[in-house]
Amino acid sequence: MTWLRVLVLICAVLLMAPAFAVGPDEILPNPALESRARDISAGLRCLVCQNQSIDDSDADLARDLRILVRERLLAGDSDEAVRQFLVDRYGEYVLLAPRLGAHTMLLWAAGPLLLLVGVGGLWLAARRHKRQQQGEMTDEEAEALDSLRQPSSER
């Protein structure tokens, strides 16, 4: 009976695994070229789905891009040449991980800069709060405190 439970569990796990969108008609007969095509397409953004690679997308445009990648590889292009061809055609937005360059420096620096600004703002707020708590009492506050300290019969 336990082997049946294990078999059901294995089937359930296999059914939950994500299905890749690459169709059987797109797969290249050469395993080395297919592996290169998968590596390239895993780093390319589906322009319809936006935050999904073309390898995972079911969109027609993603399928066209997968076929284009495979055609370029069959034509003898290097991996970088295929990526550059797609960047020239669709812009750097087609890359899931943008390249580090002068025109993307703000994009790469924005996260750490915003973190520093946030930490600095929290530090200033904590200092201001601490300074307010350590402040001297005014004369009115001292009189009010003295009146509260006196027993009710003396008031």
FIRO-436996 format. One line per 5 residues: number of its first residue (from 0); their letters; for each residue x, y, z of N, C-alpha, C, O. Coordinates in nm, 3 decimals, decimal comma. Layout:
<minus>
NUM	a	X:Y:Z:X:Y:Z:X:Y:Z:X:Y:Z | ...
</minus>
This chain:
<minus>
0	mtwlr	0,081:-0,120:0,000:0,000:0,000:0,000:0,085:0,127:0,000:0,046:0,227:-0,060 | 0,202:0,125:0,066:0,287:0,244:0,070:0,347:0,275:-0,066:0,368:0,392:-0,099 | 0,376:0,172:-0,147:0,429:0,198:-0,279:0,328:0,271:-0,366:0,366:0,350:-0,453 | 0,200:0,245:-0,344:0,095:0,315:-0,419:0,091:0,463:-0,380:0,075:0,550:-0,465 | 0,106:0,490:-0,253:0,109:0,630:-0,207:0,230:0,703:-0,264:0,220:0,818:-0,306
5	vlvli	0,344:0,636:-0,267:0,464:0,696:-0,323:0,443:0,725:-0,472:0,482:0,831:-0,520 | 0,384:0,631:-0,543:0,357:0,649:-0,686:0,262:0,767:-0,709:0,284:0,847:-0,800 | 0,157:0,777:-0,630:0,063:0,889:-0,642:0,133:1,021:-0,612:0,110:1,120:-0,681 | 0,220:1,023:-0,511:0,294:1,144:-0,477:0,387:1,185:-0,590:0,396:1,303:-0,623 | 0,455:1,089:-0,649:0,545:1,119:-0,761:0,466:1,174:-0,880:0,509:1,271:-0,943
10	cavll	0,353:1,115:-0,910:0,269:1,164:-1,020:0,220:1,305:-0,992:0,216:1,389:-1,082 | 0,182:1,333:-0,869:0,135:1,467:-0,833:0,246:1,570:-0,849:0,222:1,679:-0,900 | 0,367:1,536:-0,808:0,480:1,628:-0,821:0,511:1,652:-0,969:0,537:1,765:-1,008 | 0,508:1,548:-1,049:0,535:1,564:-1,191:0,428:1,649:-1,261:0,459:1,724:-1,353 | 0,304:1,636:-1,218:0,198:1,715:-1,279:0,207:1,862:-1,238:0,160:1,950:-1,311
15	mapaf	0,265:1,888:-1,122:0,277:2,026:-1,077:0,398:2,097:-1,136:0,407:2,220:-1,126 | 0,490:2,026:-1,196:0,610:2,086:-1,254:0,569:2,181:-1,367:0,477:2,151:-1,442 | 0,637:2,295:-1,378:0,602:2,390:-1,483:0,630:2,333:-1,621:0,733:2,270:-1,644 | 0,539:2,357:-1,711:0,556:2,309:-1,848:0,624:2,418:-1,929:0,584:2,535:-1,923 | 0,725:2,382:-2,004:0,790:2,480:-2,088:0,711:2,496:-2,217:0,647:2,402:-2,264
20	avgpd	0,717:2,616:-2,271:0,635:2,647:-2,386:0,697:2,604:-2,518:0,633:2,614:-2,622 | 0,819:2,557:-2,516:0,885:2,515:-2,640:0,814:2,393:-2,695:0,803:2,290:-2,629 | 0,765:2,407:-2,816:0,692:2,298:-2,880:0,787:2,196:-2,940:0,902:2,227:-2,969 | 0,738:2,073:-2,959:0,824:1,968:-3,017:0,871:2,001:-3,158:0,977:1,955:-3,200 | 0,793:2,080:-3,232:0,833:2,116:-3,367:0,946:2,220:-3,370:1,007:2,242:-3,475
25	eilpn	0,972:2,284:-3,256:1,078:2,385:-3,251:1,214:2,327:-3,213:1,316:2,390:-3,239 | 1,216:2,210:-3,153:1,340:2,153:-3,100:1,434:2,113:-3,213:1,394:2,047:-3,308 | 1,559:2,155:-3,199:1,661:2,124:-3,300:1,709:1,979:-3,283:1,718:1,930:-3,170 | 1,742:1,911:-3,393:1,790:1,773:-3,382:1,928:1,763:-3,318:1,961:1,660:-3,259 | 2,009:1,868:-3,329:2,142:1,869:-3,270:2,130:1,910:-3,122:2,092:2,024:-3,093
30	pales	2,161:1,820:-3,029:2,145:1,852:-2,886:2,231:1,970:-2,839:2,190:2,045:-2,750 | 2,349:1,986:-2,898:2,436:2,098:-2,858:2,374:2,231:-2,899:2,374:2,326:-2,821 | 2,322:2,237:-3,022:2,257:2,361:-3,067:2,128:2,388:-2,989:2,097:2,503:-2,958 | 2,055:2,283:-2,957:1,931:2,300:-2,879:1,963:2,353:-2,740:1,891:2,437:-2,686 | 2,070:2,303:-2,682:2,112:2,350:-2,550:2,150:2,498:-2,555:2,114:2,575:-2,466
35	rardi	2,223:2,537:-2,659:2,258:2,679:-2,677:2,134:2,763:-2,697:2,124:2,873:-2,642 | 2,039:2,713:-2,775:1,915:2,787:-2,800:1,838:2,806:-2,670:1,783:2,914:-2,646 | 1,832:2,703:-2,586:1,763:2,714:-2,456:1,832:2,815:-2,366:1,765:2,893:-2,298 | 1,964:2,813:-2,365:2,039:2,908:-2,282:2,011:3,051:-2,326:1,992:3,140:-2,243 | 2,011:3,073:-2,457:1,986:3,208:-2,508:1,843:3,251:-2,480:1,820:3,361:-2,431
40	saglr	1,747:3,165:-2,511:1,606:3,205:-2,496:1,565:3,218:-2,350:1,467:3,287:-2,321 | 1,637:3,154:-2,258:1,606:3,172:-2,115:1,640:3,313:-2,069:1,585:3,359:-1,968 | 1,729:3,382:-2,139:1,767:3,518:-2,102:1,699:3,626:-2,183:1,731:3,744:-2,168 | 1,604:3,586:-2,269:1,532:3,684:-2,350:1,391:3,703:-2,299:1,322:3,607:-2,266 | 1,348:3,828:-2,293:1,216:3,864:-2,240:1,110:3,848:-2,349:1,129:3,888:-2,463
45	clvcq	0,998:3,790:-2,309:0,882:3,788:-2,398:0,826:3,930:-2,401:0,792:3,985:-2,297 | 0,817:3,988:-2,517:0,772:4,127:-2,529:0,623:4,142:-2,505:0,574:4,253:-2,486 | 0,551:4,031:-2,505:0,407:4,034:-2,477:0,384:4,013:-2,327:0,308:4,086:-2,264 | 0,450:3,913:-2,270:0,432:3,878:-2,128:0,518:3,964:-2,037:0,487:3,974:-1,918 | 0,620:4,024:-2,086:0,712:4,116:-2,022:0,806:4,055:-1,919:0,927:4,064:-1,939
50	nqsid	0,760:3,994:-1,813:0,853:3,941:-1,714:0,864:3,790:-1,719:0,880:3,724:-1,617 | 0,856:3,738:-1,838:0,866:3,595:-1,860:0,963:3,574:-1,976:0,964:3,651:-2,072 | 1,043:3,470:-1,966:1,136:3,445:-2,077:1,059:3,389:-2,195:0,948:3,338:-2,180 | 1,118:3,398:-2,313:1,050:3,344:-2,432:1,045:3,192:-2,424:0,962:3,130:-2,491 | 1,132:3,134:-2,345:1,131:2,989:-2,327:1,007:2,943:-2,250:0,959:2,831:-2,270
55	dsdad	0,955:3,028:-2,162:0,841:2,993:-2,077:0,708:3,046:-2,130:0,602:3,010:-2,078 | 0,711:3,130:-2,231:0,590:3,197:-2,277:0,519:3,120:-2,388:0,583:3,058:-2,473 | 0,386:3,126:-2,385:0,305:3,065:-2,490:0,264:3,164:-2,598:0,193:3,127:-2,692 | 0,307:3,288:-2,587:0,267:3,392:-2,682:0,324:3,361:-2,821:0,430:3,301:-2,834 | 0,251:3,404:-2,923:0,295:3,381:-3,061:0,428:3,451:-3,090:0,514:3,395:-3,159
60	lardl	0,444:3,571:-3,037:0,569:3,643:-3,058:0,687:3,569:-2,994:0,796:3,565:-3,050 | 0,665:3,512:-2,877:0,771:3,436:-2,811:0,809:3,314:-2,895:0,926:3,280:-2,906 | 0,710:3,251:-2,952:0,737:3,135:-3,040:0,819:3,180:-3,161:0,915:3,113:-3,200 | 0,780:3,294:-3,220:0,855:3,346:-3,334:1,000:3,377:-3,296:1,092:3,351:-3,374 | 1,020:3,433:-3,176:1,156:3,464:-3,131:1,237:3,337:-3,105:1,356:3,332:-3,134
65	rilvr	1,172:3,234:-3,050:1,243:3,107:-3,029:1,287:3,048:-3,163:1,399:2,998:-3,176 | 1,199:3,054:-3,261:1,233:3,002:-3,394:1,346:3,085:-3,456:1,437:3,030:-3,518 | 1,339:3,218:-3,439:1,443:3,306:-3,491:1,579:3,276:-3,428:1,681:3,275:-3,497 | 1,581:3,252:-3,297:1,706:3,215:-3,229:1,762:3,087:-3,290:1,882:3,080:-3,317 | 1,679:2,989:-3,310:1,725:2,862:-3,365:1,773:2,877:-3,510:1,870:2,812:-3,551
70	erlla	1,705:2,962:-3,587:1,748:2,986:-3,724:1,886:3,052:-3,728:1,971:3,015:-3,809 | 1,907:3,149:-3,639:2,036:3,218:-3,634:2,148:3,121:-3,592:2,260:3,128:-3,644 | 2,117:3,030:-3,498:2,217:2,932:-3,457:2,249:2,835:-3,570:2,365:2,799:-3,590 | 2,147:2,794:-3,645:2,170:2,705:-3,759:2,251:2,775:-3,868:2,324:2,710:-3,944 | 2,237:2,909:-3,876:2,313:2,986:-3,975:2,458:3,003:-3,934:2,540:3,051:-4,012
75	gdsde	2,491:2,962:-3,810:2,631:2,967:-3,766:2,664:3,085:-3,675:2,781:3,104:-3,643 | 2,567:3,162:-3,633:2,594:3,274:-3,543:2,637:3,225:-3,406:2,595:3,118:-3,361 | 2,720:3,304:-3,339:2,757:3,274:-3,201:2,643:3,316:-3,109:2,551:3,387:-3,151 | 2,648:3,273:-2,984:2,544:3,309:-2,888:2,532:3,460:-2,874:2,422:3,515:-2,873 | 2,647:3,527:-2,864:2,645:3,673:-2,847:2,594:3,741:-2,975:2,527:3,844:-2,966
80	avrqf	2,624:3,686:-3,090:2,575:3,743:-3,215:2,422:3,732:-3,223:2,356:3,823:-3,272 | 2,368:3,621:-3,176:2,222:3,604:-3,175:2,159:3,707:-3,081:2,060:3,772:-3,117 | 2,216:3,721:-2,961:2,163:3,820:-2,865:2,170:3,961:-2,924:2,075:4,038:-2,914 | 2,284:3,994:-2,984:2,301:4,128:-3,041:2,205:4,151:-3,156:2,154:4,262:-3,172 | 2,178:4,049:-3,236:2,081:4,061:-3,345:1,944:4,098:-3,289:1,876:4,186:-3,342
85	lvdry	1,904:4,031:-3,181:1,774:4,059:-3,120:1,771:4,195:-3,052:1,669:4,264:-3,055 | 1,882:4,235:-2,991:1,889:4,368:-2,929:1,881:4,476:-3,037:1,812:4,576:-3,020 | 1,950:4,455:-3,148:1,944:4,552:-3,258:1,803:4,564:-3,313:1,760:4,672:-3,354 | 1,732:4,455:-3,314:1,598:4,452:-3,371:1,490:4,503:-3,275:1,399:4,574:-3,316 | 1,502:4,467:-3,145:1,396:4,497:-3,048:1,439:4,590:-2,935:1,356:4,631:-2,854
90	geyvl	1,566:4,623:-2,928:1,616:4,708:-2,820:1,659:4,623:-2,701:1,632:4,503:-2,696 | 1,727:4,687:-2,606:1,779:4,614:-2,490:1,669:4,562:-2,400:1,695:4,479:-2,313 | 1,548:4,610:-2,418:1,438:4,563:-2,336:1,414:4,413:-2,355:1,356:4,349:-2,268 | 1,459:4,357:-2,466:1,439:4,214:-2,493:1,524:4,127:-2,400:1,497:4,008:-2,386 | 1,626:4,186:-2,338:1,711:4,111:-2,246:1,649:4,111:-2,107:1,613:4,217:-2,055
95	laprl	1,638:3,994:-2,046:1,584:3,988:-1,910:1,679:4,053:-1,809:1,634:4,115:-1,713 | 1,809:4,039:-1,830:1,910:4,103:-1,744:1,982:4,208:-1,829:2,061:4,173:-1,916 | 1,954:4,335:-1,805:2,017:4,439:-1,888:2,169:4,439:-1,872:2,221:4,404:-1,766 | 2,237:4,480:-1,975:2,382:4,487:-1,973:2,427:4,607:-1,892:2,358:4,709:-1,887 | 2,543:4,596:-1,828:2,601:4,707:-1,754:2,673:4,797:-1,852:2,767:4,755:-1,919
100	gahtm	2,628:4,920:-1,861:2,688:5,016:-1,952:2,657:5,157:-1,906:2,588:5,177:-1,806 | 2,709:5,254:-1,978:2,689:5,394:-1,940:2,541:5,431:-1,941:2,495:5,507:-1,857 | 2,466:5,377:-2,037:2,325:5,413:-2,049:2,236:5,337:-1,949:2,119:5,372:-1,934 | 2,289:5,235:-1,882:2,209:5,162:-1,782:2,264:5,181:-1,641:2,220:5,113:-1,548 | 2,360:5,271:-1,624:2,422:5,291:-1,494:2,318:5,335:-1,390:2,322:5,288:-1,276
105	llwaa	2,226:5,422:-1,426:2,122:5,465:-1,331:2,036:5,348:-1,288:1,999:5,338:-1,171 | 2,004:5,260:-1,381:1,924:5,142:-1,348:1,995:5,054:-1,247:1,933:5,006:-1,152 | 2,124:5,032:-1,265:2,200:4,947:-1,174:2,225:5,016:-1,041:2,231:4,949:-0,938 | 2,238:5,148:-1,040:2,270:5,220:-0,916:2,145:5,260:-0,837:2,155:5,293:-0,719 | 2,030:5,257:-0,899:1,907:5,305:-0,832:1,874:5,225:-0,707:1,837:5,284:-0,606
110	gplll	1,886:5,095:-0,711:1,852:5,013:-0,594:1,938:5,045:-0,474:1,885:5,077:-0,367 | 2,071:5,036:-0,487:2,155:5,070:-0,372:2,138:5,215:-0,325:2,141:5,242:-0,205 | 2,121:5,308:-0,419:2,102:5,449:-0,380:1,973:5,467:-0,301:1,973:5,536:-0,199 | 1,865:5,406:-0,345:1,739:5,417:-0,271:1,750:5,352:-0,134:1,691:5,401:-0,037 | 1,824:5,243:-0,124:1,845:5,180:0,006:1,921:5,274:0,100:1,885:5,287:0,217
115	lvgvg	2,026:5,338:0,049:2,102:5,433:0,131:2,017:5,552:0,174:2,026:5,597:0,288 | 1,935:5,603:0,084:1,847:5,715:0,118:1,747:5,673:0,225:1,721:5,749:0,318 | 1,692:5,554:0,215:1,598:5,505:0,315:1,661:5,485:0,450:1,603:5,523:0,552 | 1,780:5,426:0,454:1,851:5,406:0,581:1,888:5,541:0,642:1,876:5,560:0,763 | 1,933:5,634:0,558:1,965:5,769:0,607:1,843:5,839:0,664:1,852:5,905:0,767
120	glwla	1,730:5,825:0,599:1,606:5,886:0,649:1,563:5,826:0,781:1,518:5,898:0,870 | 1,577:5,695:0,796:1,543:5,631:0,924:1,638:5,676:1,034:1,595:5,698:1,148 | 1,766:5,691:1,002:1,864:5,736:1,101:1,832:5,878:1,147:1,836:5,906:1,267 | 1,801:5,968:1,053:1,766:6,106:1,089:1,639:6,111:1,172:1,631:6,187:1,269 | 1,540:6,031:1,137:1,416:6,028:1,214:1,440:5,977:1,355:1,382:6,030:1,451
125	arrhk	1,525:5,876:1,371:1,556:5,823:1,504:1,630:5,927:1,587:1,604:5,941:1,706 | 1,723:5,999:1,525:1,796:6,105:1,596:1,702:6,215:1,642:1,710:6,262:1,756 | 1,612:6,256:1,554:1,517:6,363:1,587:1,426:6,318:1,701:1,396:6,396:1,792 | 1,381:6,194:1,696:1,292:6,142:1,800:1,366:6,135:1,934:1,309:6,170:2,038 | 1,491:6,091:1,931:1,570:6,081:2,054:1,594:6,220:2,113:1,587:6,238:2,234
130	rqqqg	1,623:6,317:2,028:1,648:6,455:2,073:1,523:6,513:2,137:1,533:6,585:2,237 | 1,405:6,483:2,082:1,280:6,534:2,139:1,253:6,471:2,275:1,200:6,537:2,364 | 1,289:6,345:2,292:1,267:6,278:2,421:1,361:6,329:2,528:1,325:6,327:2,646 | 1,479:6,373:2,492:1,578:6,418:2,589:1,565:6,567:2,620:1,645:6,619:2,698 | 1,471:6,635:2,563:1,458:6,780:2,580:1,425:6,819:2,723:1,368:6,741:2,799
135	emtde	1,461:6,945:2,759:1,431:7,000:2,892:1,283:7,033:2,901:1,218:7,063:2,801 | 1,233:7,027:3,024:1,092:7,063:3,046:1,079:7,215:3,050:1,169:7,286:3,096 | 0,968:7,262:3,001:0,940:7,406:3,012:0,890:7,434:3,153:0,860:7,343:3,229 | 0,882:7,563:3,187:0,835:7,602:3,321:0,691:7,556:3,343:0,656:7,512:3,452 | 0,609:7,567:3,241:0,469:7,525:3,253:0,461:7,374:3,279:0,380:7,330:3,361
140	eaeal	0,543:7,295:3,209:0,543:7,151:3,229:0,591:7,115:3,370:0,539:7,022:3,431 | 0,692:7,189:3,422:0,742:7,163:3,557:0,635:7,194:3,661:0,619:7,119:3,757 | 0,561:7,304:3,643:0,453:7,339:3,737:0,342:7,234:3,733:0,289:7,196:3,837 | 0,307:7,188:3,614:0,203:7,086:3,602:0,248:6,956:3,669:0,167:6,889:3,732 | 0,375:6,921:3,656:0,427:6,801:3,719:0,428:6,814:3,871:0,395:6,720:3,942
145	dslrq	0,466:6,932:3,920:0,467:6,955:4,064:0,326:6,947:4,120:0,305:6,893:4,229 | 0,230:7,000:4,048:0,091:6,995:4,097:0,039:6,852:4,099:-0,046:6,818:4,182 | 0,086:6,770:4,011:0,044:6,630:4,010:0,111:6,551:4,122:0,055:6,454:4,172 | 0,231:6,592:4,162:0,304:6,523:4,267:0,252:6,555:4,407:0,268:6,475:4,499 | 0,189:6,670:4,423:0,140:6,708:4,555:0,020:6,622:4,590:-0,063:6,590:4,505
150	psser	0,011:6,585:4,718:-0,107:6,509:4,759:-0,233:6,592:4,740:-0,228:6,715:4,742 | -0,346:6,525:4,722:-0,471:6,595:4,692:-0,517:6,685:4,804:-0,593:6,779:4,778 | -0,476:6,662:4,929:-0,517:6,747:5,040:-0,449:6,883:5,036:-0,504:6,980:5,087 | -0,330:6,891:4,977:-0,257:7,018:4,971:-0,302:7,103:4,855:-0,271:7,222:4,852 | -0,373:7,050:4,762:-0,414:7,126:4,643:-0,515:7,224:4,677:-0,562:7,297:4,589
</minus>
